[in-house]
């Protein structure tokens, strides 16, 4: 019986070590741009899917469109280099009904300890080109991305504490 317990214990330790080694052997790259290229390849997306690359409190975030949804990735920097991390699933919005736009959001905490909120939304009316963000200090205008209609912002306030509305021209 002791022999079997030793064998099972050894197997569990081996699985743990292999799992830890795979995590530490992440796809580290020598530059942010290389990490972005590697991440897009990993996500099976192309460079044209990038809506923007945003710097927020010394962190880099990549907003990109994938299969009709919006993805948000964080580029992590360490002594190993740079690596792409997407911790949230893709967000998509249902287009039914009479809504002109819809919003969602989530809290994000990066590997460096930065806590922030990400507001994401989509317009369903092609005439809406900008959205106004209120509640996070000064009023901000958010650009609506081309055909997709996505808009987004990184901010300090909880997502339910901010308000967005279309900019009427």
ZADO-1210 file (C-alpha; in nm, 4 decimals, padded with zeros to 6 digits):
<atoms>
<atom x="00.0000" y="00.0000" z="00.0000" code="UNK" pos="1"/>
<atom x="00.2824" y="00.2438" z="00.0869" code="UNK" pos="2"/>
<atom x="00.4384" y="00.1835" z="-00.2530" code="UNK" pos="3"/>
<atom x="00.1166" y="00.2931" z="-00.4278" code="UNK" pos="4"/>
<atom x="00.0821" y="00.6051" z="-00.2115" code="UNK" pos="5"/>
<atom x="00.4435" y="00.6960" z="-00.2896" code="UNK" pos="6"/>
<atom x="00.3755" y="00.6452" z="-00.6621" code="UNK" pos="7"/>
<atom x="00.0595" y="00.8580" z="-00.6532" code="UNK" pos="8"/>
<atom x="00.2353" y="01.1288" z="-00.4500" code="UNK" pos="9"/>
<atom x="00.5305" y="01.1317" z="-00.6933" code="UNK" pos="10"/>
<atom x="00.2945" y="01.1576" z="-00.9900" code="UNK" pos="11"/>
<atom x="00.1096" y="01.4538" z="-00.8298" code="UNK" pos="12"/>
<atom x="00.4397" y="01.6317" z="-00.7579" code="UNK" pos="13"/>
<atom x="00.5493" y="01.5731" z="-01.1182" code="UNK" pos="14"/>
<atom x="00.2218" y="01.7209" z="-01.2503" code="UNK" pos="15"/>
<atom x="00.2655" y="02.0227" z="-01.0229" code="UNK" pos="16"/>
<atom x="00.6232" y="02.0802" z="-01.1398" code="UNK" pos="17"/>
<atom x="00.5273" y="02.0471" z="-01.5082" code="UNK" pos="18"/>
<atom x="00.2355" y="02.2878" z="-01.4583" code="UNK" pos="19"/>
<atom x="00.4566" y="02.5426" z="-01.2849" code="UNK" pos="20"/>
<atom x="00.7215" y="02.5148" z="-01.5537" code="UNK" pos="21"/>
<atom x="00.4661" y="02.5725" z="-01.8282" code="UNK" pos="22"/>
<atom x="00.3414" y="02.8869" z="-01.6534" code="UNK" pos="23"/>
<atom x="00.6947" y="03.0194" z="-01.6125" code="UNK" pos="24"/>
<atom x="00.7784" y="02.9298" z="-01.9709" code="UNK" pos="25"/>
<atom x="00.5198" y="03.1761" z="-02.1018" code="UNK" pos="26"/>
<atom x="00.5757" y="03.3322" z="-02.4387" code="UNK" pos="27"/>
<atom x="00.7959" y="03.6207" z="-02.3194" code="UNK" pos="28"/>
<atom x="00.9071" y="03.8586" z="-02.5936" code="UNK" pos="29"/>
<atom x="01.1880" y="04.1175" z="-02.6146" code="UNK" pos="30"/>
<atom x="00.9526" y="04.4118" z="-02.6883" code="UNK" pos="31"/>
<atom x="00.5922" y="04.5273" z="-02.6441" code="UNK" pos="32"/>
<atom x="00.5357" y="04.5089" z="-03.0176" code="UNK" pos="33"/>
<atom x="00.6644" y="04.1504" z="-03.0316" code="UNK" pos="34"/>
<atom x="00.4371" y="04.0588" z="-02.7370" code="UNK" pos="35"/>
<atom x="00.1402" y="04.2112" z="-02.9192" code="UNK" pos="36"/>
<atom x="00.2221" y="04.0184" z="-03.2373" code="UNK" pos="37"/>
<atom x="00.2627" y="03.6968" z="-03.0369" code="UNK" pos="38"/>
<atom x="-00.0624" y="03.7573" z="-02.8480" code="UNK" pos="39"/>
<atom x="-00.2590" y="03.8240" z="-03.1651" code="UNK" pos="40"/>
<atom x="-00.1214" y="03.5039" z="-03.3143" code="UNK" pos="41"/>
<atom x="-00.2166" y="03.3150" z="-02.9977" code="UNK" pos="42"/>
<atom x="-00.5691" y="03.4634" z="-03.0168" code="UNK" pos="43"/>
<atom x="-00.5857" y="03.3856" z="-03.3906" code="UNK" pos="44"/>
<atom x="-00.6471" y="03.7528" z="-03.4666" code="UNK" pos="45"/>
<atom x="-00.4622" y="03.9785" z="-03.7082" code="UNK" pos="46"/>
<atom x="-00.2980" y="04.3189" z="-03.6695" code="UNK" pos="47"/>
<atom x="-00.5926" y="04.4895" z="-03.8419" code="UNK" pos="48"/>
<atom x="-00.8218" y="04.3800" z="-03.5573" code="UNK" pos="49"/>
<atom x="-00.6508" y="04.6226" z="-03.3151" code="UNK" pos="50"/>
<atom x="-00.8755" y="04.9172" z="-03.2362" code="UNK" pos="51"/>
<atom x="-00.6168" y="05.0904" z="-03.0166" code="UNK" pos="52"/>
<atom x="-00.3219" y="05.0456" z="-02.7840" code="UNK" pos="53"/>
<atom x="-00.3733" y="05.2492" z="-02.4661" code="UNK" pos="54"/>
<atom x="-00.1266" y="05.3473" z="-02.1959" code="UNK" pos="55"/>
<atom x="-00.2856" y="05.3818" z="-01.8511" code="UNK" pos="56"/>
<atom x="-00.0775" y="05.4415" z="-01.5370" code="UNK" pos="57"/>
<atom x="00.2348" y="05.2857" z="-01.6906" code="UNK" pos="58"/>
<atom x="00.0424" y="04.9800" z="-01.8141" code="UNK" pos="59"/>
<atom x="-00.0285" y="04.8904" z="-02.1768" code="UNK" pos="60"/>
<atom x="-00.3730" y="04.7700" z="-02.2835" code="UNK" pos="61"/>
<atom x="-00.4689" y="04.6435" z="-02.6279" code="UNK" pos="62"/>
<atom x="-00.8316" y="04.6759" z="-02.7406" code="UNK" pos="63"/>
<atom x="-00.9126" y="04.4605" z="-03.0393" code="UNK" pos="64"/>
<atom x="-01.2064" y="04.3138" z="-03.2268" code="UNK" pos="65"/>
<atom x="-01.2378" y="03.9389" z="-03.2583" code="UNK" pos="66"/>
<atom x="-01.5259" y="03.7468" z="-03.4171" code="UNK" pos="67"/>
<atom x="-01.7685" y="04.0335" z="-03.3558" code="UNK" pos="68"/>
<atom x="-01.6638" y="04.0794" z="-02.9918" code="UNK" pos="69"/>
<atom x="-01.4265" y="04.3121" z="-02.8115" code="UNK" pos="70"/>
<atom x="-01.1114" y="04.1776" z="-02.6480" code="UNK" pos="71"/>
<atom x="-00.8939" y="04.3570" z="-02.3937" code="UNK" pos="72"/>
<atom x="-00.5395" y="04.2381" z="-02.3282" code="UNK" pos="73"/>
<atom x="-00.2710" y="04.3687" z="-02.0948" code="UNK" pos="74"/>
<atom x="00.0971" y="04.3699" z="-02.1900" code="UNK" pos="75"/>
<atom x="00.2973" y="04.2690" z="-01.8834" code="UNK" pos="76"/>
<atom x="00.6553" y="04.3858" z="-01.8462" code="UNK" pos="77"/>
<atom x="00.9114" y="04.2107" z="-01.6260" code="UNK" pos="78"/>
<atom x="01.2804" y="04.1269" z="-01.6223" code="UNK" pos="79"/>
<atom x="01.1911" y="03.8385" z="-01.8589" code="UNK" pos="80"/>
<atom x="01.0578" y="04.0805" z="-02.1209" code="UNK" pos="81"/>
<atom x="00.6978" y="04.1400" z="-02.2305" code="UNK" pos="82"/>
<atom x="00.3995" y="03.9072" z="-02.2509" code="UNK" pos="83"/>
<atom x="00.0341" y="03.9333" z="-02.3629" code="UNK" pos="84"/>
<atom x="-00.2381" y="03.8488" z="-02.1066" code="UNK" pos="85"/>
<atom x="-00.6132" y="03.8511" z="-02.1629" code="UNK" pos="86"/>
<atom x="-00.7946" y="03.7841" z="-01.8354" code="UNK" pos="87"/>
<atom x="-01.1519" y="03.8592" z="-01.9469" code="UNK" pos="88"/>
<atom x="-01.3605" y="03.6811" z="-02.2112" code="UNK" pos="89"/>
<atom x="-01.4543" y="03.8592" z="-02.5307" code="UNK" pos="90"/>
<atom x="-01.7514" y="04.0897" z="-02.4905" code="UNK" pos="91"/>
<atom x="-02.0255" y="04.1080" z="-02.7490" code="UNK" pos="92"/>
<atom x="-02.3546" y="04.2958" z="-02.7438" code="UNK" pos="93"/>
<atom x="-02.6888" y="04.1768" z="-02.8730" code="UNK" pos="94"/>
<atom x="-02.8202" y="04.4052" z="-03.1444" code="UNK" pos="95"/>
<atom x="-03.1936" y="04.3458" z="-03.1030" code="UNK" pos="96"/>
<atom x="-03.4422" y="04.6051" z="-02.9863" code="UNK" pos="97"/>
<atom x="-03.4551" y="04.9796" z="-03.0144" code="UNK" pos="98"/>
<atom x="-03.1337" y="05.0579" z="-02.8256" code="UNK" pos="99"/>
<atom x="-02.9015" y="05.3182" z="-02.9738" code="UNK" pos="100"/>
<atom x="-02.6113" y="05.1787" z="-02.7680" code="UNK" pos="101"/>
<atom x="-02.5299" y="04.9332" z="-02.4910" code="UNK" pos="102"/>
<atom x="-02.2555" y="04.9273" z="-02.2279" code="UNK" pos="103"/>
<atom x="-02.0872" y="04.6819" z="-01.9993" code="UNK" pos="104"/>
<atom x="-01.7756" y="04.6829" z="-01.7896" code="UNK" pos="105"/>
<atom x="-01.5486" y="04.4942" z="-01.5592" code="UNK" pos="106"/>
<atom x="-01.2811" y="04.5478" z="-01.3005" code="UNK" pos="107"/>
<atom x="-00.9272" y="04.4521" z="-01.3924" code="UNK" pos="108"/>
<atom x="-00.6284" y="04.3872" z="-01.1709" code="UNK" pos="109"/>
<atom x="-00.2974" y="04.3478" z="-01.3493" code="UNK" pos="110"/>
<atom x="00.0025" y="04.1393" z="-01.2448" code="UNK" pos="111"/>
<atom x="00.1705" y="04.4603" z="-01.1267" code="UNK" pos="112"/>
<atom x="-00.1186" y="04.5305" z="-00.8894" code="UNK" pos="113"/>
<atom x="-00.2948" y="04.8064" z="-01.0847" code="UNK" pos="114"/>
<atom x="-00.6698" y="04.8054" z="-01.0224" code="UNK" pos="115"/>
<atom x="-00.8873" y="04.9829" z="-01.2770" code="UNK" pos="116"/>
<atom x="-01.2288" y="04.9653" z="-01.4373" code="UNK" pos="117"/>
<atom x="-01.2867" y="04.9065" z="-01.8059" code="UNK" pos="118"/>
<atom x="-01.6019" y="05.0437" z="-01.9649" code="UNK" pos="119"/>
<atom x="-01.6924" y="04.8915" z="-02.2987" code="UNK" pos="120"/>
<atom x="-01.9852" y="04.9595" z="-02.5222" code="UNK" pos="121"/>
<atom x="-02.1256" y="04.9371" z="-02.8683" code="UNK" pos="122"/>
<atom x="-02.3442" y="05.1708" z="-03.0700" code="UNK" pos="123"/>
<atom x="-02.6151" y="05.0356" z="-03.2968" code="UNK" pos="124"/>
<atom x="-02.6813" y="05.3637" z="-03.4793" code="UNK" pos="125"/>
<atom x="-02.4227" y="05.4519" z="-03.7429" code="UNK" pos="126"/>
<atom x="-02.4677" y="05.8268" z="-03.6907" code="UNK" pos="127"/>
<atom x="-02.3169" y="05.8040" z="-03.3375" code="UNK" pos="128"/>
<atom x="-01.9462" y="05.8816" z="-03.3805" code="UNK" pos="129"/>
<atom x="-01.8553" y="05.9790" z="-03.0210" code="UNK" pos="130"/>
<atom x="-01.9729" y="05.9035" z="-02.6691" code="UNK" pos="131"/>
<atom x="-01.9432" y="06.1295" z="-02.3649" code="UNK" pos="132"/>
<atom x="-01.8095" y="05.9737" z="-02.0399" code="UNK" pos="133"/>
<atom x="-01.9087" y="06.1437" z="-01.7140" code="UNK" pos="134"/>
<atom x="-01.8297" y="06.0573" z="-01.3536" code="UNK" pos="135"/>
<atom x="-01.4557" y="05.9977" z="-01.3672" code="UNK" pos="136"/>
<atom x="-01.3324" y="06.3518" z="-01.3199" code="UNK" pos="137"/>
<atom x="-01.3451" y="06.5729" z="-01.6263" code="UNK" pos="138"/>
<atom x="-01.5835" y="06.4875" z="-01.9068" code="UNK" pos="139"/>
<atom x="-01.4162" y="06.2681" z="-02.1690" code="UNK" pos="140"/>
<atom x="-01.5139" y="06.1966" z="-02.5265" code="UNK" pos="141"/>
<atom x="-01.4790" y="05.8381" z="-02.6426" code="UNK" pos="142"/>
<atom x="-01.4293" y="05.7675" z="-03.0108" code="UNK" pos="143"/>
<atom x="-01.6639" y="05.5099" z="-03.1642" code="UNK" pos="144"/>
<atom x="-01.4631" y="05.2652" z="-03.3761" code="UNK" pos="145"/>
<atom x="-01.5642" y="05.2537" z="-03.7422" code="UNK" pos="146"/>
<atom x="-01.7969" y="04.9799" z="-03.8578" code="UNK" pos="147"/>
<atom x="-01.7893" y="04.7821" z="-03.5324" code="UNK" pos="148"/>
<atom x="-01.9387" y="05.0637" z="-03.3235" code="UNK" pos="149"/>
<atom x="-01.7253" y="04.9736" z="-03.0202" code="UNK" pos="150"/>
<atom x="-01.6173" y="05.2347" z="-02.7658" code="UNK" pos="151"/>
<atom x="-01.4215" y="05.1873" z="-02.4442" code="UNK" pos="152"/>
<atom x="-01.2353" y="05.3582" z="-02.1630" code="UNK" pos="153"/>
<atom x="-01.0102" y="05.2672" z="-01.8730" code="UNK" pos="154"/>
<atom x="-01.0906" y="05.4637" z="-01.5597" code="UNK" pos="155"/>
<atom x="-01.0557" y="05.4649" z="-01.1801" code="UNK" pos="156"/>
<atom x="-01.4208" y="05.4730" z="-01.0758" code="UNK" pos="157"/>
<atom x="-01.6323" y="05.1565" z="-01.0574" code="UNK" pos="158"/>
<atom x="-01.8086" y="05.1064" z="-01.3891" code="UNK" pos="159"/>
<atom x="-02.1518" y="05.1557" z="-01.2363" code="UNK" pos="160"/>
<atom x="-02.0411" y="05.5011" z="-01.1121" code="UNK" pos="161"/>
<atom x="-01.9830" y="05.6440" z="-01.4599" code="UNK" pos="162"/>
<atom x="-02.2344" y="05.7444" z="-01.7223" code="UNK" pos="163"/>
<atom x="-02.2119" y="05.7561" z="-02.1003" code="UNK" pos="164"/>
<atom x="-02.4294" y="05.9258" z="-02.3558" code="UNK" pos="165"/>
<atom x="-02.4021" y="05.9914" z="-02.7307" code="UNK" pos="166"/>
<atom x="-02.2444" y="06.3169" z="-02.8461" code="UNK" pos="167"/>
<atom x="-02.5010" y="06.4964" z="-03.0596" code="UNK" pos="168"/>
<atom x="-02.3529" y="06.7034" z="-03.3409" code="UNK" pos="169"/>
</atoms>
